[in-house]
Amino acid sequence: MENNFSACGCVGYAYVPVQELGATYDAPTALCRGTVFPELDLNICEYGKVCKKAGDLSDE
């Protein structure tokens, strides 16, 4: 049984905002936090808010 998604060749779209290099964590902190970039250091609740705001294409 074939799914309908394989016919068009795509299953989703990505939104990747432009980022500028700012501050970075030192090596021990980056290893502990899982990222060297403080801007990407978000918990799941914060991440959801950022994604919803960035993905909002309405004319508000």
N, CA, C and O atoms as a Tripos MOL2 file, in Angstrom:
@<TRIPOS>MOLECULE
protein
  240   239    60     0     0
PROTEIN
NO_CHARGES

@<TRIPOS>ATOM
      1 N           0.8390   -1.1820    0.0000 N.3       1 MET1
      2 CA          0.0000    0.0000    0.0000 C.3       1 MET1
      3 C           0.8800    1.2410    0.0000 C.2       1 MET1
      4 O           1.7180    1.4030    0.8870 O.2       1 MET1
      5 N           0.7060    2.0950   -0.9570 N.am      2 GLU2
      6 CA          1.5220    3.3040   -1.1030 C.3       2 GLU2
      7 C           0.8100    4.4930   -0.4580 C.2       2 GLU2
      8 O          -0.4040    4.6490   -0.5840 O.2       2 GLU2
      9 N           1.5990    5.3420    0.2460 N.am      3 ASN3
     10 CA          0.9800    6.5310    0.8420 C.3       3 ASN3
     11 C           0.9060    7.6640   -0.1820 C.2       3 ASN3
     12 O           1.6270    7.6410   -1.1800 O.2       3 ASN3
     13 N           0.0710    8.6210    0.0450 N.am      4 ASN4
     14 CA         -0.1460    9.7250   -0.8880 C.3       4 ASN4
     15 C           1.0180   10.7110   -0.9070 C.2       4 ASN4
     16 O           1.1710   11.4640   -1.8690 O.2       4 ASN4
     17 N           1.8420   10.7170    0.1440 N.am      5 PHE5
     18 CA          2.9340   11.6710    0.2220 C.3       5 PHE5
     19 C           4.0590   11.3660   -0.7710 C.2       5 PHE5
     20 O           4.7240   12.2880   -1.2440 O.2       5 PHE5
     21 N           4.2760   10.1210   -1.0870 N.am      6 SER6
     22 CA          5.3770    9.7770   -1.9750 C.3       6 SER6
     23 C           5.1350   10.2440   -3.4100 C.2       6 SER6
     24 O           6.0900   10.3840   -4.1740 O.2       6 SER6
     25 N           3.9020   10.4840   -3.7880 N.am      7 ALA7
     26 CA          3.5890   10.9190   -5.1480 C.3       7 ALA7
     27 C           4.1560   12.3050   -5.4460 C.2       7 ALA7
     28 O           4.6320   12.5520   -6.5540 O.2       7 ALA7
     29 N           4.1110   13.2150   -4.4610 N.am      8 CYS8
     30 CA          4.6080   14.5660   -4.7100 C.3       8 CYS8
     31 C           6.0760   14.7200   -4.3200 C.2       8 CYS8
     32 O           6.7200   15.6930   -4.7110 O.2       8 CYS8
     33 N           6.6080   13.7710   -3.5540 N.am      9 GLY9
     34 CA          8.0170   13.8250   -3.1850 C.3       9 GLY9
     35 C           8.3110   14.6630   -1.9590 C.2       9 GLY9
     36 O           9.4770   14.7710   -1.5780 O.2       9 GLY9
     37 N           7.3150   15.2650   -1.3170 N.am     10 CYS10
     38 CA          7.5730   16.0560   -0.1220 C.3      10 CYS10
     39 C           6.6030   15.6760    0.9850 C.2      10 CYS10
     40 O           5.4570   15.3080    0.7290 O.2      10 CYS10
     41 N           7.0770   15.7720    2.2080 N.am     11 VAL11
     42 CA          6.2160   15.4630    3.3480 C.3      11 VAL11
     43 C           6.1460   16.6210    4.3290 C.2      11 VAL11
     44 O           5.4630   16.5200    5.3480 O.2      11 VAL11
     45 N           6.8330   17.7150    4.0460 N.am     12 GLY12
     46 CA          6.7840   18.8590    4.9500 C.3      12 GLY12
     47 C           7.6450   19.9930    4.4440 C.2      12 GLY12
     48 O           8.3330   19.8790    3.4290 O.2      12 GLY12
     49 N           7.5910   21.0770    5.1690 N.am     13 TYR13
     50 CA          8.3780   22.2500    4.8480 C.3      13 TYR13
     51 C           9.1580   22.6630    6.0860 C.2      13 TYR13
     52 O           8.6910   22.4730    7.2090 O.2      13 TYR13
     53 N          10.3180   23.2140    5.8910 N.am     14 ALA14
     54 CA         11.1430   23.6810    7.0040 C.3      14 ALA14
     55 C          11.1770   25.2050    7.0210 C.2      14 ALA14
     56 O          11.2020   25.8530    5.9750 O.2      14 ALA14
     57 N          11.1770   25.7520    8.2110 N.am     15 TYR15
     58 CA         11.3630   27.1900    8.3930 C.3      15 TYR15
     59 C          12.6870   27.3700    9.1140 C.2      15 TYR15
     60 O          12.8380   26.9390   10.2570 O.2      15 TYR15
     61 N          13.6410   27.9990    8.4570 N.am     16 VAL16
     62 CA         14.9700   28.1920    9.0340 C.3      16 VAL16
     63 C          15.2860   29.6780    9.0020 C.2      16 VAL16
     64 O          15.6650   30.2070    7.9570 O.2      16 VAL16
     65 N          15.1340   30.3650   10.1450 N.am     17 PRO17
     66 CA         15.4150   31.7950   10.1640 C.3      17 PRO17
     67 C          16.9060   32.0870   10.0330 C.2      17 PRO17
     68 O          17.7470   31.2740   10.4140 O.2      17 PRO17
     69 N          17.2120   33.2410    9.4970 N.am     18 VAL18
     70 CA         18.6050   33.6730    9.3760 C.3      18 VAL18
     71 C          19.1320   33.9650   10.7740 C.2      18 VAL18
     72 O          18.4570   34.6120   11.5750 O.2      18 VAL18
     73 N          20.3270   33.4930   11.0610 N.am     19 GLN19
     74 CA         20.9330   33.7290   12.3630 C.3      19 GLN19
     75 C          22.2530   34.4490   12.1890 C.2      19 GLN19
     76 O          23.0000   34.1950   11.2440 O.2      19 GLN19
     77 N          22.5280   35.3480   13.1140 N.am     20 GLU20
     78 CA         23.8170   36.0170   13.1590 C.3      20 GLU20
     79 C          24.5810   35.4980   14.3630 C.2      20 GLU20
     80 O          23.9950   35.2660   15.4210 O.2      20 GLU20
     81 N          25.8800   35.3160   14.2080 N.am     21 LEU21
     82 CA         26.7000   34.8190   15.2970 C.3      21 LEU21
     83 C          26.8030   35.8810   16.3780 C.2      21 LEU21
     84 O          27.2790   36.9900   16.1340 O.2      21 LEU21
     85 N          26.3610   35.5360   17.5530 N.am     22 GLY22
     86 CA         26.4410   36.4280   18.7070 C.3      22 GLY22
     87 C          27.3470   35.8010   19.7450 C.2      22 GLY22
     88 O          28.4180   35.2840   19.4250 O.2      22 GLY22
     89 N          26.9120   35.8510   20.9770 N.am     23 ALA23
     90 CA         27.6790   35.2550   22.0670 C.3      23 ALA23
     91 C          27.6320   33.7330   21.9670 C.2      23 ALA23
     92 O          26.7010   33.1660   21.3950 O.2      23 ALA23
     93 N          28.6280   33.0940   22.5170 N.am     24 THR24
     94 CA         28.6620   31.6360   22.5860 C.3      24 THR24
     95 C          29.0080   31.2140   24.0090 C.2      24 THR24
     96 O          29.6190   31.9650   24.7690 O.2      24 THR24
     97 N          28.6030   30.0010   24.3470 N.am     25 TYR25
     98 CA         28.9540   29.4340   25.6450 C.3      25 TYR25
     99 C          30.3980   28.9620   25.6220 C.2      25 TYR25
    100 O          30.9390   28.6480   24.5610 O.2      25 TYR25
    101 N          31.0180   28.9120   26.7880 N.am     26 ASP26
    102 CA         32.3380   28.2880   26.8730 C.3      26 ASP26
    103 C          32.1430   26.7750   26.7270 C.2      26 ASP26
    104 O          31.0190   26.2830   26.8280 O.2      26 ASP26
    105 N          33.2130   26.0510   26.4950 N.am     27 ALA27
    106 CA         33.1210   24.6250   26.1840 C.3      27 ALA27
    107 C          32.3970   23.8020   27.2570 C.2      27 ALA27
    108 O          31.5160   23.0190   26.9020 O.2      27 ALA27
    109 N          32.7210   23.9380   28.5490 N.am     28 PRO28
    110 CA         32.0110   23.1200   29.5470 C.3      28 PRO28
    111 C          30.5040   23.4240   29.6100 C.2      28 PRO28
    112 O          29.6940   22.5080   29.7510 O.2      28 PRO28
    113 N          30.1360   24.6890   29.5080 N.am     29 THR29
    114 CA         28.7280   25.0600   29.5390 C.3      29 THR29
    115 C          28.0170   24.5300   28.3000 C.2      29 THR29
    116 O          26.9100   24.0020   28.3960 O.2      29 THR29
    117 N          28.6490   24.6690   27.1360 N.am     30 ALA30
    118 CA         28.0580   24.1780   25.8880 C.3      30 ALA30
    119 C          27.8250   22.6760   25.9500 C.2      30 ALA30
    120 O          26.7870   22.1870   25.5030 O.2      30 ALA30
    121 N          28.7770   21.9490   26.4980 N.am     31 LEU31
    122 CA         28.6350   20.4980   26.6170 C.3      31 LEU31
    123 C          27.4710   20.1410   27.5380 C.2      31 LEU31
    124 O          26.7170   19.2090   27.2580 O.2      31 LEU31
    125 N          27.3290   20.8700   28.6190 N.am     32 CYS32
    126 CA         26.2410   20.6270   29.5730 C.3      32 CYS32
    127 C          24.8850   21.0050   28.9850 C.2      32 CYS32
    128 O          23.9110   20.2790   29.1820 O.2      32 CYS32
    129 N          24.8030   22.1180   28.2710 N.am     33 ARG33
    130 CA         23.5340   22.6210   27.7380 C.3      33 ARG33
    131 C          23.1470   21.9780   26.4100 C.2      33 ARG33
    132 O          21.9810   22.0420   26.0180 O.2      33 ARG33
    133 N          24.0930   21.3620   25.7130 N.am     34 GLY34
    134 CA         23.7920   20.6920   24.4460 C.3      34 GLY34
    135 C          23.8670   21.6040   23.2400 C.2      34 GLY34
    136 O          23.5090   21.1950   22.1360 O.2      34 GLY34
    137 N          24.3270   22.8360   23.4300 N.am     35 THR35
    138 CA         24.5070   23.7740   22.3190 C.3      35 THR35
    139 C          25.5440   24.8100   22.7030 C.2      35 THR35
    140 O          25.7100   25.1280   23.8810 O.2      35 THR35
    141 N          26.2330   25.3310   21.7180 N.am     36 VAL36
    142 CA         27.2060   26.3920   21.9690 C.3      36 VAL36
    143 C          26.5490   27.7670   21.8480 C.2      36 VAL36
    144 O          27.1310   28.7740   22.2520 O.2      36 VAL36
    145 N          25.3310   27.8070   21.2880 N.am     37 PHE37
    146 CA         24.6460   29.0700   21.0410 C.3      37 PHE37
    147 C          23.5370   29.3120   22.0630 C.2      37 PHE37
    148 O          22.5680   28.5530   22.0970 O.2      37 PHE37
    149 N          23.6520   30.3510   22.8980 N.am     38 PRO38
    150 CA         22.6170   30.6420   23.8870 C.3      38 PRO38
    151 C          21.2340   30.8640   23.2680 C.2      38 PRO38
    152 O          20.2240   30.5510   23.8980 O.2      38 PRO38
    153 N          21.1740   31.3980   22.0480 N.am     39 GLU39
    154 CA         19.8960   31.6530   21.3990 C.3      39 GLU39
    155 C          19.1270   30.3610   21.1170 C.2      39 GLU39
    156 O          17.9010   30.3750   21.0110 O.2      39 GLU39
    157 N          19.8490   29.2530   20.9960 N.am     40 LEU40
    158 CA         19.2100   27.9710   20.7060 C.3      40 LEU40
    159 C          18.9370   27.1620   21.9660 C.2      40 LEU40
    160 O          18.3790   26.0670   21.8930 O.2      40 LEU40
    161 N          19.3230   27.6890   23.1100 N.am     41 ASP41
    162 CA         19.1770   26.9970   24.3810 C.3      41 ASP41
    163 C          17.7870   27.2690   24.9510 C.2      41 ASP41
    164 O          17.6120   28.1290   25.8140 O.2      41 ASP41
    165 N          16.8030   26.5230   24.4530 N.am     42 LEU42
    166 CA         15.4100   26.7180   24.8410 C.3      42 LEU42
    167 C          14.8510   25.4350   25.4390 C.2      42 LEU42
    168 O          15.1610   24.3420   24.9650 O.2      42 LEU42
    169 N          14.0270   25.5620   26.4800 N.am     43 ASN43
    170 CA         13.3310   24.3740   26.9630 C.3      43 ASN43
    171 C          12.1250   24.1420   26.0550 C.2      43 ASN43
    172 O          11.8360   24.9620   25.1840 O.2      43 ASN43
    173 N          11.4300   23.0370   26.2550 N.am     44 ILE44
    174 CA         10.3610   22.6640   25.3250 C.3      44 ILE44
    175 C           9.2240   23.6850   25.3130 C.2      44 ILE44
    176 O           8.6110   23.9040   24.2680 O.2      44 ILE44
    177 N           8.9310   24.3140   26.4520 N.am     45 CYS45
    178 CA          7.8640   25.3160   26.4900 C.3      45 CYS45
    179 C           8.2630   26.5660   25.7080 C.2      45 CYS45
    180 O           7.4530   27.1230   24.9670 O.2      45 CYS45
    181 N           9.5030   27.0040   25.8730 N.am     46 GLU46
    182 CA          9.9860   28.1780   25.1370 C.3      46 GLU46
    183 C          10.0700   27.8780   23.6430 C.2      46 GLU46
    184 O           9.7250   28.7260   22.8200 O.2      46 GLU46
    185 N          10.5240   26.6880   23.2940 N.am     47 TYR47
    186 CA         10.6630   26.3070   21.8920 C.3      47 TYR47
    187 C           9.3170   26.3660   21.1790 C.2      47 TYR47
    188 O           9.2310   26.8640   20.0570 O.2      47 TYR47
    189 N           8.2800   25.8670   21.8150 N.am     48 GLY48
    190 CA          6.9460   25.9020   21.2220 C.3      48 GLY48
    191 C           6.4830   27.3160   20.9470 C.2      48 GLY48
    192 O           5.8910   27.5770   19.8990 O.2      48 GLY48
    193 N           6.7400   28.2420   21.8730 N.am     49 LYS49
    194 CA          6.3400   29.6330   21.6870 C.3      49 LYS49
    195 C           7.1050   30.2680   20.5360 C.2      49 LYS49
    196 O           6.5210   31.0030   19.7390 O.2      49 LYS49
    197 N           8.3940   29.9960   20.4370 N.am     50 VAL50
    198 CA          9.2230   30.5500   19.3620 C.3      50 VAL50
    199 C           8.7530   30.0070   18.0150 C.2      50 VAL50
    200 O           8.6250   30.7650   17.0540 O.2      50 VAL50
    201 N           8.4980   28.7140   17.9390 N.am     51 CYS51
    202 CA          8.0590   28.1000   16.6760 C.3      51 CYS51
    203 C           6.7070   28.6430   16.2370 C.2      51 CYS51
    204 O           6.5050   28.9400   15.0600 O.2      51 CYS51
    205 N           5.7830   28.7710   17.1830 N.am     52 LYS52
    206 CA          4.4580   29.2720   16.8270 C.3      52 LYS52
    207 C           4.5380   30.7140   16.3570 C.2      52 LYS52
    208 O           3.8530   31.0900   15.4060 O.2      52 LYS52
    209 N           5.3530   31.5210   16.9980 N.am     53 LYS53
    210 CA          5.4970   32.9380   16.6150 C.3      53 LYS53
    211 C           6.1630   33.0320   15.2430 C.2      53 LYS53
    212 O           5.7060   33.7920   14.3900 O.2      53 LYS53
    213 N           7.2340   32.2730   15.0190 N.am     54 ALA54
    214 CA          7.9650   32.3290   13.7550 C.3      54 ALA54
    215 C           7.1230   31.7850   12.6090 C.2      54 ALA54
    216 O           7.2620   32.2430   11.4750 O.2      54 ALA54
    217 N           6.2590   30.8270   12.8820 N.am     55 GLY55
    218 CA          5.4560   30.2280   11.8360 C.3      55 GLY55
    219 C           4.1520   30.9750   11.5610 C.2      55 GLY55
    220 O           3.3900   30.5910   10.6740 O.2      55 GLY55
    221 N           3.8990   32.0310   12.3120 N.am     56 ASP56
    222 CA          2.6580   32.7930   12.1410 C.3      56 ASP56
    223 C           2.7840   33.7100   10.9170 C.2      56 ASP56
    224 O           3.5520   34.6720   10.9290 O.2      56 ASP56
    225 N           2.0430   33.4100    9.8920 N.am     57 LEU57
    226 CA          2.1180   34.1920    8.6540 C.3      57 LEU57
    227 C           0.9380   35.1440    8.4900 C.2      57 LEU57
    228 O           0.7380   35.7220    7.4220 O.2      57 LEU57
    229 N           0.1670   35.3010    9.5500 N.am     58 SER58
    230 CA         -0.9930   36.1960    9.4560 C.3      58 SER58
    231 C          -0.5470   37.6670    9.4340 C.2      58 SER58
    232 O           0.5880   37.9840    9.7910 O.2      58 SER58
    233 N          -1.4240   38.5310    9.0240 N.am     59 ASP59
    234 CA         -1.1130   39.9660    8.9040 C.3      59 ASP59
    235 C          -1.4640   40.7220   10.1760 C.2      59 ASP59
    236 O          -2.1930   41.7120   10.1180 O.2      59 ASP59
    237 N          -0.9750   40.2870   11.2980 N.am     60 GLU60
    238 CA         -1.2630   40.9700   12.5640 C.3      60 GLU60
    239 C          -0.2630   42.0610   12.8300 C.2      60 GLU60
    240 O          -0.3500   42.7430   13.8510 O.2      60 GLU60
@<TRIPOS>BOND
     1     1     2 1
     2     2     3 1
     3     3     4 2
     4     3     5 am
     5     5     6 1
     6     6     7 1
     7     7     8 2
     8     7     9 am
     9     9    10 1
    10    10    11 1
    11    11    12 2
    12    11    13 am
    13    13    14 1
    14    14    15 1
    15    15    16 2
    16    15    17 am
    17    17    18 1
    18    18    19 1
    19    19    20 2
    20    19    21 am
    21    21    22 1
    22    22    23 1
    23    23    24 2
    24    23    25 am
    25    25    26 1
    26    26    27 1
    27    27    28 2
    28    27    29 am
    29    29    30 1
    30    30    31 1
    31    31    32 2
    32    31    33 am
    33    33    34 1
    34    34    35 1
    35    35    36 2
    36    35    37 am
    37    37    38 1
    38    38    39 1
    39    39    40 2
    40    39    41 am
    41    41    42 1
    42    42    43 1
    43    43    44 2
    44    43    45 am
    45    45    46 1
    46    46    47 1
    47    47    48 2
    48    47    49 am
    49    49    50 1
    50    50    51 1
    51    51    52 2
    52    51    53 am
    53    53    54 1
    54    54    55 1
    55    55    56 2
    56    55    57 am
    57    57    58 1
    58    58    59 1
    59    59    60 2
    60    59    61 am
    61    61    62 1
    62    62    63 1
    63    63    64 2
    64    63    65 am
    65    65    66 1
    66    66    67 1
    67    67    68 2
    68    67    69 am
    69    69    70 1
    70    70    71 1
    71    71    72 2
    72    71    73 am
    73    73    74 1
    74    74    75 1
    75    75    76 2
    76    75    77 am
    77    77    78 1
    78    78    79 1
    79    79    80 2
    80    79    81 am
    81    81    82 1
    82    82    83 1
    83    83    84 2
    84    83    85 am
    85    85    86 1
    86    86    87 1
    87    87    88 2
    88    87    89 am
    89    89    90 1
    90    90    91 1
    91    91    92 2
    92    91    93 am
    93    93    94 1
    94    94    95 1
    95    95    96 2
    96    95    97 am
    97    97    98 1
    98    98    99 1
    99    99   100 2
   100    99   101 am
   101   101   102 1
   102   102   103 1
   103   103   104 2
   104   103   105 am
   105   105   106 1
   106   106   107 1
   107   107   108 2
   108   107   109 am
   109   109   110 1
   110   110   111 1
   111   111   112 2
   112   111   113 am
   113   113   114 1
   114   114   115 1
   115   115   116 2
   116   115   117 am
   117   117   118 1
   118   118   119 1
   119   119   120 2
   120   119   121 am
   121   121   122 1
   122   122   123 1
   123   123   124 2
   124   123   125 am
   125   125   126 1
   126   126   127 1
   127   127   128 2
   128   127   129 am
   129   129   130 1
   130   130   131 1
   131   131   132 2
   132   131   133 am
   133   133   134 1
   134   134   135 1
   135   135   136 2
   136   135   137 am
   137   137   138 1
   138   138   139 1
   139   139   140 2
   140   139   141 am
   141   141   142 1
   142   142   143 1
   143   143   144 2
   144   143   145 am
   145   145   146 1
   146   146   147 1
   147   147   148 2
   148   147   149 am
   149   149   150 1
   150   150   151 1
   151   151   152 2
   152   151   153 am
   153   153   154 1
   154   154   155 1
   155   155   156 2
   156   155   157 am
   157   157   158 1
   158   158   159 1
   159   159   160 2
   160   159   161 am
   161   161   162 1
   162   162   163 1
   163   163   164 2
   164   163   165 am
   165   165   166 1
   166   166   167 1
   167   167   168 2
   168   167   169 am
   169   169   170 1
   170   170   171 1
   171   171   172 2
   172   171   173 am
   173   173   174 1
   174   174   175 1
   175   175   176 2
   176   175   177 am
   177   177   178 1
   178   178   179 1
   179   179   180 2
   180   179   181 am
   181   181   182 1
   182   182   183 1
   183   183   184 2
   184   183   185 am
   185   185   186 1
   186   186   187 1
   187   187   188 2
   188   187   189 am
   189   189   190 1
   190   190   191 1
   191   191   192 2
   192   191   193 am
   193   193   194 1
   194   194   195 1
   195   195   196 2
   196   195   197 am
   197   197   198 1
   198   198   199 1
   199   199   200 2
   200   199   201 am
   201   201   202 1
   202   202   203 1
   203   203   204 2
   204   203   205 am
   205   205   206 1
   206   206   207 1
   207   207   208 2
   208   207   209 am
   209   209   210 1
   210   210   211 1
   211   211   212 2
   212   211   213 am
   213   213   214 1
   214   214   215 1
   215   215   216 2
   216   215   217 am
   217   217   218 1
   218   218   219 1
   219   219   220 2
   220   219   221 am
   221   221   222 1
   222   222   223 1
   223   223   224 2
   224   223   225 am
   225   225   226 1
   226   226   227 1
   227   227   228 2
   228   227   229 am
   229   229   230 1
   230   230   231 1
   231   231   232 2
   232   231   233 am
   233   233   234 1
   234   234   235 1
   235   235   236 2
   236   235   237 am
   237   237   238 1
   238   238   239 1
   239   239   240 2
@<TRIPOS>SUBSTRUCTURE
     1 MET1         2 RESIDUE 1 A MET
     2 GLU2         6 RESIDUE 1 A GLU
     3 ASN3        10 RESIDUE 1 A ASN
     4 ASN4        14 RESIDUE 1 A ASN
     5 PHE5        18 RESIDUE 1 A PHE
     6 SER6        22 RESIDUE 1 A SER
     7 ALA7        26 RESIDUE 1 A ALA
     8 CYS8        30 RESIDUE 1 A CYS
     9 GLY9        34 RESIDUE 1 A GLY
    10 CYS10       38 RESIDUE 1 A CYS
    11 VAL11       42 RESIDUE 1 A VAL
    12 GLY12       46 RESIDUE 1 A GLY
    13 TYR13       50 RESIDUE 1 A TYR
    14 ALA14       54 RESIDUE 1 A ALA
    15 TYR15       58 RESIDUE 1 A TYR
    16 VAL16       62 RESIDUE 1 A VAL
    17 PRO17       66 RESIDUE 1 A PRO
    18 VAL18       70 RESIDUE 1 A VAL
    19 GLN19       74 RESIDUE 1 A GLN
    20 GLU20       78 RESIDUE 1 A GLU
    21 LEU21       82 RESIDUE 1 A LEU
    22 GLY22       86 RESIDUE 1 A GLY
    23 ALA23       90 RESIDUE 1 A ALA
    24 THR24       94 RESIDUE 1 A THR
    25 TYR25       98 RESIDUE 1 A TYR
    26 ASP26      102 RESIDUE 1 A ASP
    27 ALA27      106 RESIDUE 1 A ALA
    28 PRO28      110 RESIDUE 1 A PRO
    29 THR29      114 RESIDUE 1 A THR
    30 ALA30      118 RESIDUE 1 A ALA
    31 LEU31      122 RESIDUE 1 A LEU
    32 CYS32      126 RESIDUE 1 A CYS
    33 ARG33      130 RESIDUE 1 A ARG
    34 GLY34      134 RESIDUE 1 A GLY
    35 THR35      138 RESIDUE 1 A THR
    36 VAL36      142 RESIDUE 1 A VAL
    37 PHE37      146 RESIDUE 1 A PHE
    38 PRO38      150 RESIDUE 1 A PRO
    39 GLU39      154 RESIDUE 1 A GLU
    40 LEU40      158 RESIDUE 1 A LEU
    41 ASP41      162 RESIDUE 1 A ASP
    42 LEU42      166 RESIDUE 1 A LEU
    43 ASN43      170 RESIDUE 1 A ASN
    44 ILE44      174 RESIDUE 1 A ILE
    45 CYS45      178 RESIDUE 1 A CYS
    46 GLU46      182 RESIDUE 1 A GLU
    47 TYR47      186 RESIDUE 1 A TYR
    48 GLY48      190 RESIDUE 1 A GLY
    49 LYS49      194 RESIDUE 1 A LYS
    50 VAL50      198 RESIDUE 1 A VAL
    51 CYS51      202 RESIDUE 1 A CYS
    52 LYS52      206 RESIDUE 1 A LYS
    53 LYS53      210 RESIDUE 1 A LYS
    54 ALA54      214 RESIDUE 1 A ALA
    55 GLY55      218 RESIDUE 1 A GLY
    56 ASP56      222 RESIDUE 1 A ASP
    57 LEU57      226 RESIDUE 1 A LEU
    58 SER58      230 RESIDUE 1 A SER
    59 ASP59      234 RESIDUE 1 A ASP
    60 GLU60      238 RESIDUE 1 A GLU
